[in-house]
Amino acid sequence: MDLISPNIQQYAENHTTPENDLLKLINRQTHAHVLMPRMLSGHMQGRLLSMISHMVKPTAILEIGTYTGYSALCLAEGLKPGGKLITIDINEELESTVRGYLKTSGFHESIDYRIGNALDIVPTLSGKFDLVFIDADKENYARYYDLVINRVPLGGFILADNVLWSGKVLDEKPDKDTRAILEFNRKVQYDNRVENVLLPVRDGMMVLRKILD
């Protein structure tokens, strides 16, 4: 996932607002006790998510892929008063840990954490989402996009993580997950309902703004 020089990465982090104490704890505990800690958004990406959320000022956020709750807490920082964030994850083993973090945070009442398959849950949700963050299994990225694009109002945003997939998007013989990311990136690039920019931050983040229904 090291797409830029570690020294440049460190310099960038040194000149980015630090994590709060709870986010530092989640970061530390995830790396110490949870499988695949690279899935955590982490300091730099977390602050970017928070910054985007503050700019959008969403009333409703949908997150597909909670992991240990770090990104949900970052996104919740920009919610309008009374706003709601729904976050969905399929991993039951992390549920008690995540609920503990959410309860400790100041966003406990604003975050609706659901366990289950997002492909089943999203169609049951009502209303529109000003901001959507996709960060789950890569195989279903295109399907998640299809599920949410009509749930985002004009001017709303969709974010998708891992769209450079450790640079594997340039492989001559991509594996299954890489092919899924390539399919998603092509789908977005040629969808005239959105305008998009692929940011080479961490493992790549796609930022989309809906411009047509």
C-alpha positions in Angstrom: 0.0 0.0 0.0 3.1 2.3 0.1 2.4 4.2 -3.1 4.5 7.2 -2.1 7.8 7.6 -0.3 7.5 6.8 3.5 9.3 10.0 4.2 6.8 12.1 2.2 4.0 10.2 3.9 5.4 11.0 7.3 5.9 14.6 6.4 2.3 14.8 5.2 1.0 13.3 8.5 3.2 15.6 10.5 1.4 18.5 8.8 -2.1 17.1 9.3 -4.3 17.8 12.3 -3.7 14.9 14.7 -6.2 12.2 15.7 -8.2 12.7 18.9 -7.5 10.3 21.8 -10.3 7.9 20.9 -9.1 7.6 17.3 -5.6 7.0 18.5 -6.8 4.3 20.7 -8.8 2.6 17.9 -5.8 2.9 15.7 -3.5 1.3 18.3 -5.9 -1.4 19.4 -6.7 -2.4 15.8 -3.1 -2.8 14.9 -2.4 -4.8 18.1 -5.4 -7.1 18.2 -7.4 -7.2 14.9 -6.6 -9.2 11.7 -5.7 -7.2 8.6 -5.1 -3.8 10.4 -4.3 -2.2 7.0 -8.0 -2.1 6.5 -8.2 0.8 9.0 -8.5 4.2 7.5 -5.9 5.7 9.7 -4.7 9.2 10.5 -4.3 10.8 7.0 -7.3 9.2 5.4 -9.4 9.7 8.5 -8.7 13.4 8.6 -9.6 13.6 4.8 -12.9 11.9 5.5 -13.6 14.3 8.3 -12.7 17.3 6.1 -14.9 16.1 3.3 -17.8 15.5 5.7 -17.4 19.0 7.2 -17.5 20.5 3.6 -20.6 18.5 2.6 -22.4 19.1 5.9 -24.5 16.0 5.4 -27.8 15.2 7.1 -27.5 11.6 6.2 -24.4 9.4 5.6 -24.2 5.8 4.5 -21.1 3.8 5.1 -20.6 0.3 3.6 -17.9 -1.4 5.6 -17.4 -0.4 9.3 -14.4 -2.5 10.3 -13.4 -1.2 13.7 -15.4 2.1 13.5 -12.6 4.5 12.8 -13.9 5.9 9.5 -17.5 6.1 10.8 -16.4 8.3 13.7 -14.4 10.5 11.3 -17.3 10.9 8.9 -19.7 11.7 11.8 -17.7 14.7 12.7 -19.2 16.7 9.8 -22.9 15.7 10.4 -25.4 18.5 10.7 -27.1 18.7 14.1 -29.6 15.9 14.3 -28.0 14.1 11.4 -27.6 10.3 11.1 -24.9 8.0 9.9 -25.8 4.4 9.0 -22.8 2.0 8.9 -23.0 -1.6 7.8 -20.6 -4.5 8.3 -20.8 -8.2 7.9 -18.3 -9.1 10.6 -20.1 -10.1 13.8 -16.8 -10.8 15.7 -16.0 -7.1 15.9 -19.5 -6.0 16.9 -19.0 -5.7 20.7 -15.6 -3.9 20.2 -17.1 -1.4 17.7 -20.2 -0.7 19.8 -17.8 0.0 22.8 -15.9 2.6 20.7 -19.2 4.2 19.5 -20.6 4.4 23.0 -17.4 6.1 24.2 -17.6 8.7 21.4 -19.7 11.8 21.3 -21.6 10.4 18.3 -23.3 7.4 19.9 -26.8 8.8 19.2 -25.9 9.8 15.7 -24.5 6.4 14.4 -26.8 3.5 13.5 -24.5 0.5 13.4 -25.9 -2.6 11.6 -24.5 -6.1 11.2 -25.4 -8.0 8.0 -24.9 -8.1 4.3 -25.0 -4.6 2.8 -26.5 -6.0 -0.4 -29.5 -7.0 1.6 -29.7 -4.1 4.0 -29.2 -1.1 1.7 -32.4 -1.8 -0.4 -34.4 -1.7 2.9 -33.2 1.7 3.9 -35.4 4.8 3.3 -34.5 8.3 2.3 -31.5 9.8 0.5 -27.9 10.0 1.6 -25.9 13.2 1.1 -22.6 11.3 1.5 -21.8 7.6 0.9 -18.5 5.8 1.7 -17.8 2.4 0.1 -15.1 0.5 1.9 -16.1 -3.2 1.9 -15.4 -6.3 -0.1 -13.9 -5.3 -3.5 -15.8 -8.0 -5.4 -19.1 -6.1 -4.9 -17.9 -2.5 -5.4 -19.8 -2.1 -8.7 -22.9 -3.6 -7.1 -22.7 -1.3 -4.1 -22.4 1.6 -6.5 -25.5 0.5 -8.4 -27.4 0.3 -5.1 -26.6 3.7 -3.9 -26.3 6.0 -7.0 -30.1 6.6 -7.0 -30.1 7.1 -3.3 -27.8 10.1 -3.6 -29.4 13.5 -4.4 -28.0 15.9 -7.1 -24.9 17.5 -5.6 -24.4 14.5 -3.2 -21.1 12.7 -2.9 -19.9 9.1 -3.1 -16.4 8.1 -1.8 -14.8 4.7 -2.5 -11.6 3.5 -0.8 -8.8 1.2 -2.2 -9.3 2.1 -5.8 -5.6 1.8 -6.6 -5.4 -1.5 -4.7 -1.7 -1.3 -3.7 -0.9 -0.4 -7.3 -2.3 -3.7 -8.6 -4.6 -1.8 -11.0 -1.5 -1.6 -13.3 -0.8 -5.3 -13.2 -0.9 -7.0 -16.6 -2.6 -10.1 -15.2 -4.9 -8.8 -12.4 -6.4 -11.1 -9.8 -10.1 -11.3 -9.0 -10.2 -8.4 -6.5 -8.1 -6.2 -8.8 -10.4 -7.0 -11.7 -13.4 -5.9 -9.5 -11.7 -2.6 -8.7 -10.8 -2.1 -12.4 -14.5 -2.7 -13.3 -15.6 -0.2 -10.7 -13.2 2.5 -11.8 -14.3 2.1 -15.4 -17.9 2.1 -14.5 -17.5 5.4 -12.6 -15.3 7.0 -15.3 -18.0 6.4 -18.0 -21.0 7.2 -15.9 -22.3 10.6 -17.1 -24.4 11.0 -13.9 -21.2 11.8 -11.9 -18.0 13.7 -12.1 -15.1 12.1 -10.4 -11.5 12.4 -9.3 -9.2 9.6 -8.2 -7.0 10.8 -5.4 -3.7 8.9 -4.9 -4.1 9.1 -1.1 -3.1 6.1 0.8 -4.5 3.2 -1.3 -6.5 5.5 -3.6 -9.8 7.2 -3.0 -12.4 7.9 -5.6 -14.5 11.0 -5.0 -17.7 11.4 -7.0 -20.3 14.1 -7.2 -23.7 13.4 -8.6 -24.6 15.9 -11.4 -27.4 14.1 -13.2 -30.3 11.8 -12.2 
